[in-house]
């Protein structure tokens, strides 16, 4: 991925004015997976942004492992019959998928289908 495009997104998320707790969660989850996937350090947002192709440091399998952690939290709340918390974790799964969609649309689509199947089965 082009570093300028990546950093534009990271800086956009980093500097957003957050008005609600929900918006804050969405931004934190998205920026976390984007930063982690490409190894973006905090100091890079203050430095001059260079144009080059930046490689992902997380494989699809590693991103999937992160996704499965969100699914696990959601399933735990469903089993404990805490529907309010389950809805919160469901939203977090979708925020994670939005973050992944920024750098890998196919993987995000796979996650969406997988989660929708889990929701149907629940």
DARAPE-V25433 format. One record per backbone hydrogen bond with DSSP energy under -0.5 kcal/mol. NH is the residue of the N-H (numbers start at 1). CO is the residue of the C=O. If there is no record, write none. Layout:
nh=NH co=CO
nh=NH co=CO
This chain:
nh=3 co=52
nh=6 co=2
nh=7 co=3
nh=8 co=4
nh=9 co=5
nh=10 co=6
nh=11 co=7
nh=12 co=8
nh=13 co=9
nh=14 co=10
nh=15 co=11
nh=16 co=13
nh=18 co=16
nh=19 co=17
nh=24 co=20
nh=25 co=21
nh=26 co=22
nh=27 co=23
nh=28 co=24
nh=29 co=25
nh=30 co=26
nh=31 co=27
nh=32 co=28
nh=33 co=29
nh=34 co=30
nh=35 co=31
nh=36 co=32
nh=37 co=33
nh=38 co=34
nh=39 co=35
nh=40 co=35
nh=44 co=41
nh=45 co=42
nh=46 co=43
nh=47 co=43
nh=50 co=48
nh=52 co=50
nh=54 co=1
nh=54 co=52
nh=57 co=37
nh=58 co=37
nh=63 co=59
nh=64 co=60
nh=65 co=61
nh=66 co=62
nh=67 co=63
nh=68 co=64
nh=69 co=65
nh=70 co=66
nh=71 co=67
nh=72 co=68
nh=73 co=69
nh=74 co=70
nh=75 co=71
nh=76 co=72
nh=77 co=73
nh=78 co=74
nh=79 co=75
nh=80 co=76
nh=81 co=78
nh=82 co=77
nh=83 co=81
nh=86 co=82
nh=87 co=83
nh=88 co=84
nh=89 co=85
nh=90 co=86
nh=91 co=87
nh=92 co=88
nh=93 co=89
nh=94 co=90
nh=95 co=91
nh=96 co=92
nh=97 co=93
nh=98 co=94
nh=99 co=95
nh=100 co=96
nh=101 co=97
nh=102 co=98
nh=102 co=99
nh=103 co=99
nh=103 co=100
nh=104 co=100
nh=108 co=104
nh=109 co=105
nh=110 co=106
nh=111 co=107
nh=112 co=108
nh=113 co=109
nh=114 co=110
nh=115 co=111
nh=116 co=112
nh=117 co=113
nh=118 co=114
nh=119 co=115
nh=120 co=116
nh=121 co=117
nh=122 co=118
